[in-house]
Amino acid sequence: MNPRLTIALDAMGGDHAPGMVIAGADIARERYPKATFLLFGDQSRLEPLLDRRQALRAVSTIEHTTDVVANDAKPSQALRSGRRSSMRLAIEAVANNQANVVISAGNTGALMAMAKLVLKTLPGIHRPAIATFFPTQRGESVMLDLGANAECTADNLVQFALMGSVFARTVLGLLEPTVGLLNIGSEEVKGNDSLRTAASRLRATPMPMHFKGFIEGNDIAAGTVDVVVTDGFTGNVALKTAEGTAKLYTEFLRRTFRASFMAKLGYLLARSAFKKLRMRTDPRRYNGAMLLGLGGVCVKSHGGTDALGFANAVCVAIDLVVNGFNERIKDEMHRLDTARSALSEPGVVAV
Amino acid sequence: MNPRLTIALDAMGGDHAPGMVIAGADIARERYPKATFLLFGDQSRLEPLLDRRQALRAVSTIEHTTDVVANDAKPSQALRSGRRSSMRLAIEAVANNQANVVISAGNTGALMAMAKLVLKTLPGIHRPAIATFFPTQRGESVMLDLGANAECTADNLVQFALMGSVFARTVLGLLEPTVGLLNIGSEEVKGNDSLRTAASRLRATPMPMHFKGFIEGNDIAAGTVDVVVTDGFTGNVALKTAEGTAKLYTEFLRRTFRASFMAKLGYLLARSAFKKLRMRTDPRRYNGAMLLGLGGVCVKSHGGTDALGFANAVCVAIDLVVNGFNERIKDEMHRLDTARSALSEPGVVAV
């Protein structure tokens, strides 16, 4: 492993790549002056961008390739025909220990498929999951899975809970994060078999987290738990529903302040307070979906983000590496296995 | 059927019953002076409430019972032991043609189970669904199912699409509502078998709606379609996630206006504009979850609502009856069957 932290970037992924990627890398460089960058992409397009950023150039190496994974490529198609793509080569840099972490703003499905193939999953983790953090009434929480696995077994959910709690400890700095399984109202028969089995396992297994049982959709934004665990279908719908609702309320607010002369004047007075609110809820602050459970740190930036958003995704990735995220997951999985073996001893009912 | 519209009310259901129910009925009476009310509940508690509302008393009959379905009763338990409950008797009034519609703010699971047992489902509808409408960027939309059926077949989803579009035409007054199936991002393999089969059936079957295919979570608040169709698990999570996010933004707004003296002054100036926003997004406006697909009109009010919210639920129920909602669903189901038979003729591939 490189003594300095090395960041592999898919320089060609994202709606505004490569300009946005290079500008984002430059912001990340200012925050982490000890990092070096491997830029995977078209040299003829990257060189002119670096010419204008000499400080970044000094810590960057271009790894030339002209292949790019298309935004609408199916994962299987990207796997077959994208072996020389900027995305694939950037991921391989992590597998080959040339880089500590990879960030791409490209095609999510392709990134997940390639990362799984190249980096493999961590021992004991059957399926990787996509996680993100978001603002709540009580601060910030983490949710996973957000779309990598539409259907999940109880084992998958238990592993997501473990990875999510390690994430909350690593990135949010919580000592004993609270974890909840997303389910529907207590008046109904609660959820499917996977959910019920996962809940009973999480209750029975000693882990460094506080399992709070089932939570409901409204608990997500309330911040009832630090880690929201769910299957990829439900998590994807919930996250996008929350984003859509946030947009709706921002639009309502805009209309309200334009409704009358007095309201406009009111906005002028409250403007600096609203500036703080906008910063607090800025989607770029929460840019960066983490692919957890892989044998290397891989972060997906939103495809439509700008340089600041991309830099935030890079910084989350660096946080994960610096705090030994994957080593901690391996430790937890080992402890979990030990605890389970103990529980499976003859005479003790395994859960 | 009664020549005047008769409303059966579970007078004992809800956190603030029976006071809230009686006060709500009085508001509904003002809006629909031709309605009469059957109040199911404890006479000794209802009489004093009616004493203070002589106009309501004049159009009301108390049907005495002291049994009440507990808020935490399981559906099966309520079915067994709640035969003389205010909820059960109110539903039976619709089945016996004593009333045109029933409204309860009690236990949702019990209401659904009892309504299914007593009112049965409409011909061709395998499962009833819970629907509500909500504010969007473009006006108002309908979503179903919200929790009656955690897992759904393709047939269920197609029937929900049909019922939802009839609902949008009846209550929202739309001529040809747009319908979307809630799914996850286009980058993933899209959804499960039920979703894909339902989509191909909705594309192939001629119905008085415009099927727009798959939509995502962010499309809900955007108002991309008039009718959002989904299984009860996803719908329940999505609705509650949207509610939680709306609450979060309201709280952010409150904090923002309290952040400084200038911001407080700004609020005073914009106050009347914000009053309109509050009215627009008042949860009481959207109170009333409709149990669609039953052989009688049954509406669930939110348990924690007040008199105004309960009155809104009563008015939605009246709207459904006045506009012949169930007759329209029967017509559509008949047309759908005819269209399907035509498609199933030899030589034509059935969908």
Interface residues (C-beta under 8 A of the other chain):
Chain A: D72 P75 N107 T108 G109 A110 P135 T136 Q137 G147 A150 E151 L182 I184 G185 S186 E187 E188 V189 G191 N192 E216 G217 N218 D219 I220 A221 A222 T230 G232 F233 T234 N236 V237 A238 L239 K240 T241 A242 E243 G244 T245 A246 K247 L248 Y249 T250 E251 F252 L253 R255 T256 F257 A259 S260 M262 A263 L265 G266 Y267 L268 L269 A270 R271 S272 A273 F274 K276 L277 R280 T281
Chain B: D72 P75 N107 T108 G109 A110 P135 T136 Q137 G147 A150 E151 L182 I184 G185 S186 E187 E188 V189 G191 N192 E216 G217 N218 D219 I220 A221 A222 T230 G232 F233 T234 N236 V237 A238 L239 K240 T241 A242 E243 G244 T245 A246 K247 L248 Y249 T250 E251 F252 L253 R255 T256 F257 A259 S260 M262 A263 L265 G266 Y267 L268 L269 A270 R271 S272 A273 F274 K276 L277 R280 T281
